[in-house]
Amino acid sequence: MNKSDLRLVQSGDAEAQYRLYRSLSFSGKAEDGKEAAKWRKKAAEQGHVDAQHELADSYQGASWQLMAEGRFELGDSHLNEILVQNQKDFINWHTKAAEQGHAFSQYELGNAYRLGDGLSKDIQEALRWYLKAAEQGYPQHQIQVAKMYESENGVPKNTKEALKWYLRAAEQGNEMAMIVIAARSRNGELPKNLEESLKWHLILANEGYIDSQYCAGMMYLGGEGTPESYIDAYAWLSLAKTHGHDFADNELETLKPRMTNQQIADGQALAAKCYESNYKDCDL
């Protein structure tokens, strides 16, 4: 750190103090650890939001380390006091960061209220903080909101809201959200939409998910969300079979007698083209 930056640190500039903390943290020198922690706390005390978030997490980390090391020589009573204080500090600093808009601190507060961990359990307050985090665009936070609307006791069930948040996460490429939408839009656990289900099954199938390859095949076979297509059904079921899906072989054997020789040949060609292109060319 140059002299100009050091002057900023000494004058109380929170951003400069945070940069010094980060620099010392990554120095690789064990002796820099305490000094780094000192400047992180000074930055946090002046309202630096990232410093507040990281300081909060450090208290949780310290508790985990104590428990992992089995520091029972401290005595049950003393150890418990340390853990309780760490939990209070964890909540305190995450609250400060969350109130300034830090998405991950907002998510941690949501967890604390939902689980009653360090705070009185309050599902509505948990949802409020999860929503603030989700609105900043992080898929894992959006999925948590969706789950709350689907099945959390204390939150009125709202499958349309759940689907909205799963979609936001899926549209950012979150595979868990894609899988949920593909499955539950087909079976009706979310608002039933076979076209939407097939869309996400095909996206996943093109990424090599064998369950979605199988489901896409079955949806083409049954005309679910798409016109019936034996050729597409044969291709996707063949790919699922190639990758070891338990039921794809039986479905193919059931399908073959309903197809012409030309349809079987076209299905085989489509499956080969799709596989050889690494799922980049899977259209008829």
C-alpha positions in Angstrom: 0.0 0.0 0.0 1.4 3.4 -1.0 1.8 6.4 1.3 -1.2 8.1 -0.1 -3.4 5.1 0.7 -1.8 4.8 4.2 -2.7 8.4 4.9 -6.3 7.7 4.0 -6.3 4.7 6.3 -5.0 6.7 9.2 -7.4 9.5 8.5 -10.3 7.1 8.9 -11.3 6.4 5.3 -13.4 3.3 5.4 -12.8 2.1 1.8 -9.0 2.5 2.4 -9.2 0.5 5.6 -11.2 -2.2 3.9 -8.6 -2.4 1.1 -5.8 -2.7 3.7 -7.7 -5.5 5.4 -8.0 -7.3 2.1 -4.4 -6.8 1.3 -3.3 -8.1 4.7 -5.7 -11.1 4.5 -4.1 -12.3 1.3 -0.5 -11.6 2.2 0.1 -15.2 3.1 1.7 -14.2 6.4 0.2 -15.6 9.6 1.2 -12.5 11.6 -0.9 -10.3 9.3 -4.1 -12.0 10.4 -4.8 -9.9 13.6 -3.9 -6.7 11.8 -6.2 -7.5 9.0 -9.1 -8.2 11.4 -8.4 -4.9 13.1 -8.9 -2.9 9.9 -11.9 -4.9 8.8 -13.6 -4.0 12.1 -12.7 -0.3 11.8 -14.1 -0.2 8.3 -17.2 -2.0 9.5 -17.7 0.4 12.3 -17.7 3.3 9.9 -20.4 1.6 7.8 -18.5 -0.2 5.0 -21.1 -2.7 3.9 -18.8 -5.4 2.7 -16.7 -5.1 5.8 -19.8 -5.5 7.9 -20.9 -8.6 6.0 -17.5 -10.2 6.2 -17.1 -9.3 9.9 -20.5 -11.0 10.6 -19.4 -14.2 8.8 -16.1 -14.2 10.8 -18.0 -14.6 14.1 -19.8 -17.6 12.7 -16.5 -19.0 11.4 -14.9 -18.6 14.8 -17.8 -20.6 16.4 -17.5 -23.3 13.9 -13.7 -23.5 14.5 -14.2 -23.7 18.3 -16.7 -26.6 17.9 -14.5 -28.4 15.3 -11.5 -28.2 17.6 -13.5 -29.5 20.6 -12.4 -26.6 22.8 -14.1 -28.1 25.8 -11.1 -27.1 28.0 -12.7 -23.7 28.1 -15.5 -25.3 30.2 -19.1 -25.8 29.1 -20.2 -22.5 30.6 -17.4 -20.3 29.2 -17.6 -22.0 25.8 -21.4 -21.4 25.7 -20.9 -17.7 26.5 -18.4 -17.3 23.6 -20.8 -19.1 21.2 -23.8 -17.0 22.3 -21.8 -13.7 22.0 -20.5 -14.8 18.5 -24.1 -15.4 17.5 -25.2 -12.0 18.7 -22.3 -10.3 16.8 -23.2 -12.4 13.7 -26.7 -11.1 13.8 -25.8 -7.6 14.7 -23.3 -7.1 11.8 -25.5 -8.9 9.2 -28.4 -6.6 10.3 -26.2 -3.5 9.7 -25.1 -4.8 6.2 -28.6 -6.0 5.3 -30.1 -2.6 6.1 -27.6 -1.1 3.7 -28.8 -3.5 1.0 -26.2 -6.3 1.1 -28.0 -9.2 -0.5 -26.1 -12.0 1.2 -26.6 -10.4 4.6 -30.3 -10.0 3.8 -30.4 -13.7 3.0 -28.6 -14.6 6.3 -31.2 -12.6 8.2 -33.9 -14.5 6.4 -32.3 -17.7 7.5 -32.1 -16.5 11.1 -35.7 -15.5 11.2 -36.9 -18.7 9.4 -35.0 -21.0 11.7 -35.2 -19.0 14.9 -31.4 -19.1 15.0 -30.3 -16.1 17.1 -33.6 -14.3 16.6 -37.2 -15.1 17.5 -38.7 -17.2 14.7 -40.7 -15.0 12.4 -41.7 -16.5 9.0 -43.1 -13.2 7.6 -39.9 -11.3 8.6 -37.9 -14.1 7.0 -39.8 -13.8 3.8 -39.4 -10.0 3.8 -35.6 -10.3 4.0 -35.5 -13.2 1.4 -37.5 -11.0 -1.0 -35.1 -8.1 -0.6 -32.2 -10.4 -1.4 -34.0 -12.1 -4.3 -34.9 -8.8 -5.9 -31.2 -8.2 -6.3 -31.0 -11.0 -8.8 -29.2 -13.9 -7.0 -30.7 -17.2 -8.1 -30.2 -19.0 -4.8 -32.1 -16.3 -3.0 -34.9 -16.4 -5.7 -35.2 -20.2 -5.2 -35.6 -19.7 -1.4 -38.4 -17.3 -2.0 -40.1 -19.7 -4.4 -39.8 -22.5 -1.8 -41.4 -20.2 0.8 -44.4 -19.6 -1.4 -44.7 -23.3 -2.2 -44.5 -25.0 1.2 -43.4 -22.8 4.1 -45.7 -23.0 7.1 -46.8 -19.4 7.9 -46.7 -18.2 4.3 -49.9 -18.5 2.3 -49.4 -21.0 -0.5 -49.0 -19.2 -3.8 -47.9 -21.4 -6.7 -48.0 -18.5 -9.2 -45.5 -16.5 -7.1 -43.4 -19.6 -6.6 -43.3 -20.1 -10.4 -42.4 -16.5 -10.9 -39.3 -16.8 -8.7 -38.3 -20.2 -10.1 -38.5 -18.7 -13.6 -36.2 -15.7 -12.6 -33.6 -18.2 -11.3 -34.0 -20.5 -14.3 -33.6 -17.6 -16.8 -30.2 -16.9 -15.3 -29.2 -20.5 -15.9 -29.8 -22.0 -12.5 -30.2 -25.8 -13.2 -32.1 -26.6 -10.0 -34.8 -24.0 -10.9 -35.0 -25.4 -14.4 -35.4 -29.0 -13.1 -38.2 -27.8 -10.7 -40.1 -25.9 -13.4 -39.8 -28.7 -15.9 -41.1 -31.3 -13.5 -43.7 -29.4 -11.6 -45.2 -27.5 -14.5 -45.9 -31.0 -16.0 -47.3 -32.7 -12.9 -49.3 -29.7 -11.7 -47.5 -28.9 -8.4 -46.9 -25.5 -10.1 -49.5 -24.0 -12.4 -49.7 -26.7 -15.1 -48.1 -25.6 -18.4 -47.0 -28.4 -20.6 -45.3 -26.1 -23.2 -43.3 -24.5 -20.4 -42.4 -27.9 -19.0 -41.2 -29.2 -22.4 -39.2 -26.0 -23.0 -37.1 -26.5 -19.8 -36.9 -30.3 -20.3 -35.4 -29.6 -23.7 -32.9 -27.1 -22.4 -31.8 -29.6 -19.8 -31.8 -32.5 -22.2 -29.5 -30.5 -24.5 -27.2 -30.1 -21.5 -27.1 -33.9 -21.1 -29.6 -34.5 -18.3 -30.8 -38.0 -18.9 -34.1 -37.6 -16.9 -35.0 -34.6 -19.1 -34.0 -36.6 -22.2 -36.4 -39.3 -21.1 -39.2 -36.8 -20.2 -38.8 -35.0 -23.5 -39.1 -38.3 -25.3 -42.2 -39.2 -23.4 -43.7 -35.7 -24.0 -43.2 -36.0 -27.8 -44.6 -39.5 -27.7 -47.8 -38.3 -25.9 -48.1 -34.9 -27.6 -47.7 -33.1 -24.3 -47.1 -29.4 -24.9 -46.2 -30.2 -28.5 -47.7 -32.0 -31.5 -47.0 -35.8 -31.3 -43.8 -36.8 -32.9 -42.6 -40.4 -32.9 -39.3 -39.3 -34.5 -38.4 -36.8 -31.8 -39.6 -39.2 -29.2 -37.4 -42.0 -30.6 -34.4 -39.7 -30.7 -34.7 -38.5 -27.1 -35.5 -41.9 -25.7 -32.5 -43.3 -27.6 -30.2 -40.7 -26.1 -31.6 -41.4 -22.6 -31.1 -45.1 -23.2 -27.5 -44.5 -24.3 -26.8 -42.6 -21.1 -28.3 -45.4 -18.9 -31.8 -44.3 -18.1 -33.7 -47.2 -16.5 -37.0 -46.9 -18.4 -35.9 -45.6 -21.8 -35.2 -49.1 -23.3 -38.7 -50.4 -22.5 -40.4 -47.3 -23.9 -38.4 -47.6 -27.1 -39.4 -51.2 -27.5 -43.0 -50.2 -27.0 -42.7 -47.4 -29.5 -40.9 -49.2 -32.4 -44.0 -51.3 -33.6 -45.9 -48.0 -34.0 -43.3 -46.5 -36.3 -42.5 -47.0 -40.0 -39.0 -48.1 -40.9 -38.4 -44.6 -42.3 -39.5 -43.0 -39.0 -37.1 -45.3 -37.1 -34.2 -44.4 -39.4 -35.0 -40.7 -39.1 -35.1 -41.0 -35.3 -31.8 -42.8 -35.2 -30.3 -40.2 -37.5 -31.6 -37.4 -35.3 -30.2 -39.0 -32.2 -26.8 -39.5 -33.8 -26.7 -35.9 -35.1 -27.6 -34.6 -31.7 -25.1 -36.7 -29.8 -22.2 -36.0 -32.3 -22.8 -32.3 -32.2 -22.7 -32.3 -28.4 -26.4 -31.4 -28.3 -25.9 -28.3 -30.4 -27.9 -29.7 -33.4 -30.9 -31.6 -32.2 -33.7 -30.4 -34.5 -35.4 -32.3 -37.2 
